[in-house]
Amino acid sequence: MNDKPGNKKKIPIFAYYIILLGIVLIISYTMLPKLMEPDYKEISFSEFVQKVENDEAQQVEVNSKQYTMKPKDFETSNVYYVTGNINNEFHESTALLSLLDEKGIKYDSPIVSSNIWLEILIAYVLPTVIMVVLFVVLMRSMNKRMGGGVMSFGKNTSKIYAEKSTGKTFADVAGQDEAKQNLVEIIDFLNNPGKYTAIGAKLPKGALLVGPPGTGKTLLAKAVAGEAKVPFFSLSGSEFVEMFVGVGASRVRDLFRQAVENAPCIVFIDEIDAIGKSRDNGLGSNDEREQTLNQLLAEMDGFDSSKGVVILAATNRPEVLDKALLRPGRFDRRIIVDLPDQKGRVDILKVHARNVLMEPDVDFEVVARATPGASGADLENIINEAALRAVRAGKVRVSQQELDEAIEVIIAGEEKKNRVMSNEEKKIVAYHETGHALVTSLLTHTEPVHKITIIPRTSGTLGYVMHVAKKEKVLLTKKELLEEIIILTGGRASEEIEFDSVTTGASNDIERATEMARNIITTYGMSDTFGFVNWQKKNSMYLVDTKTMNCSDATFAKIDAETHAIIADCYQKALALLKDHKATLDAIAAVLYEKENLTGDEFRKLFSELEPDIVLASADEGV
């Protein structure tokens, strides 16, 4: 009844190797010896005697039925000469033997090849050695591909980490206080299970760590094992999936067997979405990944959590996981490991700076405010980049300057010092960036300018304006979003006012402004026309922010029209602001053209000298 195509067992690949080896061995022991045997050519007795008389014979074997001659050219011809059956004893006893004695030819022993051992070596030993070597090479190749021995290809390849191996505790994890709090209970249960079992509480079987890449999910799992001082099994979800049928399921069984044997312990499966994708694909497939997932579900149902085995898993794609994997009794808890807030970023910077020599006046608050949306991995990269730049500059300590430069490198790339712009292009870029900075400063709900530069970067930008937030923002109002669009249009507006033409330099500004205006309408429900309706579906929660429009073509056309109207209105407001402050625009653009870089303080000083009636806020106000 199980003859469906999906249930047929596939022959393991090593079985084909064994069959091939058997065929080669059969050929070696049957065909090769035959090929190595000499030829026997039958001649008449008179021809036999003639060859003896002509000194062509090397050795003769005499018996009662026939004579066999080994000629002197045997090594090249590989031919023995034999006569037919002879019943004439006269030849044997008199004439032939006398002739052989006269010629000095041996005839009193059987003919044996002088190269008999070489023939045995070539015919039997050499094929055997070749086959053994071939078999060993094939088996080793399979072992490497299968992560173990051929007969143990189902074994899991995870490494067990004890506390000394992980070397991580919660002191190494910063910016994730909520996630740590959720995991403290698991640690306490592993260390003091009696406190919980006495009241009838059960240890959660599993916890799913969910968050964007680089937020420290793996670090948290290692810290849990380090805090609990229990063995730590760690492997990636992709390690379960192999080309061989049943390997993944076998590895799941073996992993849980080892975990139970080493309980209490932590089992960590990174990137669990590699095997935990939803099975509702509409194709009814029963492939290797699905079998592995089924085995994982069965094992999580079968093991006793009271023994102290906790399954931790990490993913940045929770939306694709199978619902059966997320139900209570399997992964009981979902722990969000999100991007850190401003305070969390400061704590993370301090953790990564512990082993780096820093100047006493380094201010991590400034770095944290300049990097909204940065993950723990990004911040670690900034600290390391700053240290590298300090070494490059011949310094013994990292200063605030290196940290600021590191932020710029991470955001915009290295300076392209060999990129030479013409004076006309340089002037256009100076006006473009000054337009952004001036509009930013003249609006109300914006962040202060931290730096303006017109030095090209490896990311492709010819210049940029860096902002530093006065404080962390969680919510944005419609007015703040519209002012962001006005700032983005300020560069193009400045070009039009000064040069009465526009360039391609605003392409990224246009892209960002269009996306922001469309989000106002389709995602945030801030449109007066469409109101409280979502027209856009987000495809991924934590990865690339791809979206799909969820509306009719007629509605899409109306959304496009309103998007255009929003951007056009913002552009006109930017034009009006810059025209009202044209003298200030010209003066600051001229200074930027000469210096190429302006700090936020330098920009505000210039502005206050040109327009003393307007007071601009600095980045430190309101902190």
Stockholm file with secondary structure:
# STOCKHOLM 1.0

chainA/1-623         MNDKPGNKKKIPIFAYYIILLGIVLIISYTMLPKLMEPDYKEISFSEFVQKVENDEAQQVEVNSKQYTMKPKDFETSNVYYVTGNINNEFHESTALLSLLDEKGIKYDSPIVSSNIWLEILIAYVLPTVIMVVLFVVLMRSMNKRMGGGVMSFGKNTSKIYAEKSTGKTFADVAGQDEAKQNLVEIIDFLNNPGKYTAIGAKLPKGALLVGPPGTGKTLLAKAVAGEAKVPFFSLSGSEFVEMFVGVGASRVRDLFRQAVENAPCIVFIDEIDAIGKSRDNGLGSNDEREQTLNQLLAEMDGFDSSKGVVILAATNRPEVLDKALLRPGRFDRRIIVDLPDQKGRVDILKVHARNVLMEPDVDFEVVARATPGASGADLENIINEAALRAVRAGKVRVSQQELDEAIEVIIAGEEKKNRVMSNEEKKIVAYHETGHALVTSLLTHTEPVHKITIIPRTSGTLGYVMHVAKKEKVLLTKKELLEEIIILTGGRASEEIEFDSVTTGASNDIERATEMARNIITTYGMSDTFGFVNWQKKNSMYLVDTKTMNCSDATFAKIDAETHAIIADCYQKALALLKDHKATLDAIAAVLYEKENLTGDEFRKLFSELEPDIVLASADEGV
#=GR chainA/1-623 SS CCCSGGGCCCCCHHHHHHHHHHHHHHHHHHHHHHHHSCEEEECCHHHHHHHHHTTCEEEEEECSSCEEEEETTHHHHCEEEECCCCCCHHIIIIIHHHHHHHHTCBCSSCCCCTTHHHHHIIIIIHHHHHHHHHHHHHHHHHHHHHTSCGGGTTSCCCEEECHHHHCCCGGGCCSCHHHHHHHHHHHHHHHCHHHHHTTTCCCCSEEEEECCTTSSHHHHHHHHHHHHTCCEEEEEGGGGCCSSTTHHHHHHHHHHHHHHHTCSEEEEEESGGGTCBCSCSSSCCCCHHHHHHHHHHHHHHHSCGGGCEEEEEEESCGGGBCHHHHSTTTSCEEEECCCCCHHHHHHHHHHHTTTSCBCTTCCHHHHHHHCTTCCHHHHHHHHHHHHHHHHHTTCSSBCHHHHHHHHHHHHHCCBCTTCCCCHHHHHHHHHHHHHHHHHHHHSSSCCCEEEEECCCBTTSCSCEEEECCSSCCSCCCHHHHHHHHHHHHHHHHHHHHHHSSCCGGGHHHHHHHHHHHHHHHHTSCCBTTTBSCCCEEESCSSSSCCEEECSCHHHHHHHHHHHHHHHHHHHHHHHHHHHHTHHHHHHHHHHHHHHSEEEHHHHHHHHHHHCTTCCCCCTTTTC
#=GC SS_cons         CCCSGGGCCCCCHHHHHHHHHHHHHHHHHHHHHHHHSCEEEECCHHHHHHHHHTTCEEEEEECSSCEEEEETTHHHHCEEEECCCCCCHHIIIIIHHHHHHHHTCBCSSCCCCTTHHHHHIIIIIHHHHHHHHHHHHHHHHHHHHHTSCGGGTTSCCCEEECHHHHCCCGGGCCSCHHHHHHHHHHHHHHHCHHHHHTTTCCCCSEEEEECCTTSSHHHHHHHHHHHHTCCEEEEEGGGGCCSSTTHHHHHHHHHHHHHHHTCSEEEEEESGGGTCBCSCSSSCCCCHHHHHHHHHHHHHHHSCGGGCEEEEEEESCGGGBCHHHHSTTTSCEEEECCCCCHHHHHHHHHHHTTTSCBCTTCCHHHHHHHCTTCCHHHHHHHHHHHHHHHHHTTCSSBCHHHHHHHHHHHHHCCBCTTCCCCHHHHHHHHHHHHHHHHHHHHSSSCCCEEEEECCCBTTSCSCEEEECCSSCCSCCCHHHHHHHHHHHHHHHHHHHHHHSSCCGGGHHHHHHHHHHHHHHHHTSCCBTTTBSCCCEEESCSSSSCCEEECSCHHHHHHHHHHHHHHHHHHHHHHHHHHHHTHHHHHHHHHHHHHHSEEEHHHHHHHHHHHCTTCCCCCTTTTC
//
